[in-house]
Amino acid sequence: MEFAAVCTILAEWEERVETIRHFDKTGTPFYHNVKHTIGLFRELAAWLRTHIPALRAWMNAYLRAHRGKIFVNWWGKNFQDWAIRTANRTLHPQAQVEWDRLFGSDPSTCFSLAHRVATASHAKYQFEHCDDPTILAIHEGKPHESYGWSCDLCDEQEDVWRKKLVRDLQQCYHPLLNPERLKWLHISWRWKDVFATLDDWLPPHTYAIGYDTEQYIAYMGTQRPEIKGGTPCHAMISFMEAAMYYGVWRPFYFDDYKTEYDAFILLWKCLDMIDITLELDLPRLQQIEEMF
């Protein structure tokens, strides 16, 4: 299947989800719309079961053809998100082992060097460590500008200081820290032989609460309140919140399939969770329907 066909399927998936989320002007399921919403969810479930095999086949074909690129991009993003403190990300527990089995033999590309540099940068995050005179001058000789919450000048200094630390990290020569170096690593002649050793390597999965699949499946179950009491409308409001944010009726994020790699990552994150999502939610839709 061509990439254009993948994008067409993903666009229809997005359209179907948006139809469910905004089926009335307020976005809130009125009582008389609940049955209609149940029908839309069931239609989407049937549609997913029809199209998932083709999406999975394309995803697996892309993985076979671009395993080296996926390897460096997946581990590079995992490390860089941690290094620049993106949403308090944690490193995957196998990050060092995985990276070093390809690049650990060279002191300039080994994991420990990048980790040591990033850790040193983290130690400077507090503004008290700022030694840049141009940043210190922002507040020099000026009173605090407080509007009841915080000082704008202090906030500006801290923001500029942290952005400087991130820029300094990303200008390092190590590919785990430098996005430009990482981008071309998989086609470098120097590493051609090590990429050939990847064989059947699979990228890890990333979930809202970590990297463990079984743990996340259990977590999905805990985020679905029992359907009991109240009205069908109240039950549907609760159902939609859980379904949209603790499952893959709506993958995050639909705008992330501008390139083949982005589409692969989107599908890799969600396809394995579709069956468990339907298993958890279709019986709950039946329970809501039985409330009428």
C-alpha positions as CSV (number, residue, x, y, z in Angstrom):
1,M,0.0,0.0,0.0
2,E,1.3,3.5,-0.9
3,F,1.8,6.1,1.7
4,A,-0.9,8.3,0.1
5,A,-3.4,5.5,0.8
6,V,-2.3,5.3,4.4
7,C,-2.8,9.0,4.8
8,T,-6.3,8.7,3.3
9,I,-7.3,6.0,5.9
10,L,-5.8,8.1,8.7
11,A,-7.7,11.2,7.6
12,E,-11.0,9.2,7.5
13,W,-10.2,7.9,11.0
14,E,-9.7,11.4,12.2
15,E,-12.9,12.6,10.6
16,R,-14.9,9.8,12.2
17,V,-13.5,10.6,15.6
18,E,-14.3,14.3,15.2
19,T,-17.9,13.4,14.2
20,I,-18.3,11.6,17.5
21,R,-16.7,14.3,19.6
22,H,-18.7,17.2,18.0
23,F,-22.0,15.7,17.1
24,D,-23.9,18.6,18.6
25,K,-23.0,22.3,18.9
26,T,-21.8,22.2,22.5
27,G,-19.9,18.9,22.2
28,T,-22.0,17.5,25.1
29,P,-24.1,14.4,24.5
30,F,-27.7,15.4,25.1
31,Y,-30.1,12.7,26.2
32,H,-31.7,12.2,22.8
33,N,-28.2,11.9,21.1
34,V,-26.8,9.1,23.2
35,K,-28.2,6.3,21.0
36,H,-26.8,8.0,18.0
37,T,-23.4,8.2,19.7
38,I,-23.5,4.5,20.5
39,G,-24.1,3.8,16.9
40,L,-21.2,6.0,15.8
41,F,-18.8,4.2,18.1
42,R,-19.9,0.9,16.8
43,E,-19.5,2.0,13.2
44,L,-16.0,3.2,14.1
45,A,-15.2,-0.2,15.7
46,A,-16.3,-2.0,12.5
47,W,-14.4,0.4,10.3
48,L,-11.2,-0.1,12.4
49,R,-11.5,-3.9,12.2
50,T,-11.8,-3.5,8.4
51,H,-8.8,-1.2,7.9
52,I,-6.4,-2.2,10.6
53,P,-4.9,-5.2,8.7
54,A,-3.9,-2.9,5.8
55,L,-2.4,-0.3,8.1
56,R,-0.5,-3.0,10.0
57,A,0.9,-4.5,6.8
58,W,2.2,-1.1,5.7
59,M,3.6,-0.4,9.2
60,N,5.5,-3.7,9.2
61,A,6.8,-3.2,5.7
62,Y,8.1,0.2,6.6
63,L,9.8,-1.3,9.7
64,R,11.6,-3.9,7.6
65,A,12.8,-1.3,5.1
66,H,13.9,1.4,7.6
67,R,14.9,-0.4,10.7
68,G,18.2,1.6,11.1
69,K,16.4,5.0,10.8
70,I,13.7,4.0,13.2
71,F,16.4,2.8,15.7
72,V,18.4,6.0,15.8
73,N,15.3,8.2,15.8
74,W,13.4,6.3,18.5
75,W,16.3,6.2,20.9
76,G,17.4,9.7,20.0
77,K,14.0,11.1,20.8
78,N,13.8,9.2,24.0
79,F,17.1,10.5,25.1
80,Q,16.5,14.1,23.9
81,D,13.1,14.3,25.6
82,W,14.8,13.4,28.8
83,A,17.8,15.6,28.3
84,I,15.8,18.7,27.7
85,R,13.2,17.7,30.3
86,T,10.3,17.4,27.9
87,A,7.1,16.7,30.0
88,N,9.3,15.1,32.7
89,R,10.1,12.2,30.4
90,T,12.1,9.3,31.8
91,L,14.7,7.3,30.0
92,H,13.7,3.9,28.8
93,P,15.3,1.3,31.2
94,Q,17.1,-0.3,28.2
95,A,18.3,2.9,26.6
96,Q,22.0,2.5,27.4
97,V,22.1,-1.2,26.5
98,E,20.3,-0.7,23.2
99,W,22.3,2.3,22.1
100,D,25.7,0.9,23.1
101,R,25.2,-2.3,21.3
102,L,25.6,-0.3,18.1
103,F,27.5,2.8,19.1
104,G,29.1,2.0,22.5
105,S,32.5,1.0,21.1
106,D,33.4,4.6,20.1
107,P,34.0,7.1,23.0
108,S,32.5,9.9,20.9
109,T,29.1,8.2,20.4
110,C,28.8,6.0,23.5
111,F,25.7,6.5,25.8
112,S,27.7,7.4,28.9
113,L,29.2,10.5,27.4
114,A,25.8,11.9,26.3
115,H,24.3,11.0,29.7
116,R,27.2,12.7,31.6
117,V,26.9,15.9,29.5
118,A,23.1,16.1,29.9
119,T,23.3,15.4,33.7
120,A,25.8,18.3,34.0
121,S,23.3,20.5,32.2
122,H,20.5,19.4,34.5
123,A,22.6,20.5,37.5
124,K,22.6,24.0,36.2
125,Y,18.8,24.3,35.6
126,Q,18.2,26.5,38.7
127,F,18.7,30.1,37.8
128,E,21.2,30.6,40.6
129,H,23.7,28.8,38.3
130,C,23.3,31.3,35.5
131,D,26.6,32.8,34.5
132,D,25.6,34.6,31.3
133,P,26.0,38.4,31.8
134,T,23.5,39.2,29.1
135,I,20.8,37.2,30.9
136,L,21.7,38.6,34.3
137,A,21.4,42.1,32.9
138,I,17.7,41.6,32.2
139,H,16.8,42.3,35.9
140,E,19.9,44.3,36.9
141,G,19.0,47.5,38.6
142,K,15.3,46.9,38.1
143,P,12.6,46.3,40.8
144,H,10.5,43.2,40.7
145,E,7.5,43.5,38.4
146,S,4.9,41.6,40.3
147,Y,1.2,41.5,39.4
148,G,0.2,39.3,42.4
149,W,1.6,36.1,41.0
150,S,5.3,36.4,40.1
151,C,7.9,38.8,38.7
152,D,7.9,39.0,34.9
153,L,11.6,39.8,34.8
154,C,12.5,36.8,37.0
155,D,10.4,34.6,34.8
156,E,12.0,35.9,31.7
157,Q,15.5,35.3,33.0
158,E,14.7,31.7,34.0
159,D,13.1,31.0,30.7
160,V,16.0,32.4,28.6
161,W,18.5,30.6,30.8
162,R,16.9,27.2,30.4
163,K,16.5,27.8,26.6
164,K,20.2,28.6,26.5
165,L,21.1,25.3,28.3
166,V,18.9,23.4,25.8
167,R,20.6,25.1,22.8
168,D,24.0,24.3,24.2
169,L,23.1,20.7,24.6
170,Q,21.7,20.5,21.1
171,Q,24.9,22.0,19.6
172,C,27.1,19.2,21.2
173,Y,28.7,16.8,18.7
174,H,27.2,13.7,20.2
175,P,24.4,12.4,18.0
176,L,22.1,11.6,21.1
177,L,22.2,15.3,21.9
178,N,22.5,16.9,18.4
179,P,19.3,16.5,16.3
180,E,21.2,17.3,13.1
181,R,23.8,14.7,13.6
182,L,21.2,12.1,14.7
183,K,19.2,12.7,11.5
184,W,21.9,11.4,9.2
185,L,23.4,8.7,11.4
186,H,21.5,5.8,9.8
187,I,23.0,6.5,6.4
188,S,26.6,7.1,7.5
189,W,29.0,4.7,5.8
190,R,30.9,4.5,9.1
191,W,28.0,2.6,10.8
192,K,26.8,0.5,7.9
193,D,28.0,-2.8,9.4
194,V,26.5,-2.2,12.9
195,F,23.1,-1.4,11.4
196,A,23.2,-4.8,9.6
197,T,23.1,-6.4,13.1
198,L,19.7,-5.1,14.0
199,D,18.0,-8.1,12.3
200,D,14.5,-8.4,14.0
201,W,14.8,-5.4,16.4
202,L,11.5,-3.8,17.3
203,P,11.1,-0.3,18.7
204,P,9.7,-0.2,22.2
205,H,6.2,1.1,22.9
206,T,5.6,4.4,24.8
207,Y,2.5,4.8,27.0
208,A,1.1,7.5,29.2
209,I,2.5,5.8,32.3
210,G,5.7,4.3,31.0
211,Y,6.9,1.5,28.7
212,D,5.3,-1.7,30.0
213,T,2.5,-3.0,27.9
214,E,0.8,-5.2,30.5
215,Q,1.0,-2.4,33.1
216,Y,-0.6,0.0,30.7
217,I,-3.4,-2.4,29.8
218,A,-4.2,-2.8,33.5
219,Y,-4.1,1.0,33.8
220,M,-6.6,1.4,30.9
221,G,-9.0,-0.8,32.8
222,T,-8.8,1.2,36.0
223,Q,-9.6,4.4,34.1
224,R,-13.1,3.2,33.0
225,P,-15.7,3.9,35.7
226,E,-18.4,1.4,36.2
227,I,-21.6,2.1,34.3
228,K,-24.3,2.3,37.0
229,G,-27.0,4.7,38.1
230,G,-27.7,8.2,36.7
231,T,-29.0,8.8,33.2
232,P,-27.7,7.5,29.8
233,C,-26.4,11.0,29.2
234,H,-24.3,11.1,32.3
235,A,-23.0,7.6,31.5
236,M,-22.1,8.6,28.0
237,I,-20.2,11.7,29.2
238,S,-18.1,9.5,31.5
239,F,-17.6,6.9,28.8
240,M,-16.4,9.4,26.2
241,E,-13.8,10.9,28.5
242,A,-12.3,7.5,29.3
243,A,-12.6,6.2,25.7
244,M,-10.9,9.2,24.1
245,Y,-8.1,9.6,26.6
246,Y,-7.4,6.1,27.9
247,G,-7.6,4.1,24.7
248,V,-6.9,4.4,21.0
249,W,-10.3,5.3,19.6
250,R,-8.5,8.6,19.1
251,P,-4.7,8.2,18.5
252,F,-2.5,11.1,19.6
253,Y,-1.8,13.0,17.5
254,F,-3.6,12.9,14.1
255,D,-1.5,15.7,12.7
256,D,1.7,13.6,13.2
257,Y,1.6,11.7,9.8
258,K,3.1,14.3,7.6
259,T,6.0,11.9,6.8
260,E,6.2,8.2,6.4
261,Y,8.2,8.0,9.6
262,D,5.7,10.0,11.6
263,A,2.9,7.8,10.3
264,F,4.8,4.7,11.3
265,I,5.3,6.0,14.9
266,L,1.6,6.9,15.2
267,L,0.6,3.4,14.1
268,W,3.2,1.7,16.2
269,K,1.9,3.5,19.3
270,C,-1.7,2.6,18.8
271,L,-2.4,-0.5,16.6
272,D,-1.6,-3.1,19.3
273,M,-4.0,-1.3,21.7
274,I,-7.0,-1.3,19.4
275,D,-8.2,-4.8,20.2
276,I,-8.0,-4.3,24.0
277,T,-9.7,-0.9,23.6
278,L,-12.7,-2.5,21.8
279,E,-12.7,-5.3,24.3
280,L,-13.0,-2.8,27.2
281,D,-15.4,-0.4,25.6
282,L,-17.9,-2.2,23.4
283,P,-19.5,-4.0,26.4
284,R,-19.8,-0.7,28.2
285,L,-21.6,0.8,25.3
286,Q,-24.0,-2.1,25.5
287,Q,-24.6,-1.3,29.2
288,I,-25.4,2.3,28.4
289,E,-27.8,1.2,25.7
290,E,-29.6,-1.0,28.2
291,M,-30.2,2.0,30.4
292,F,-33.0,3.2,28.1
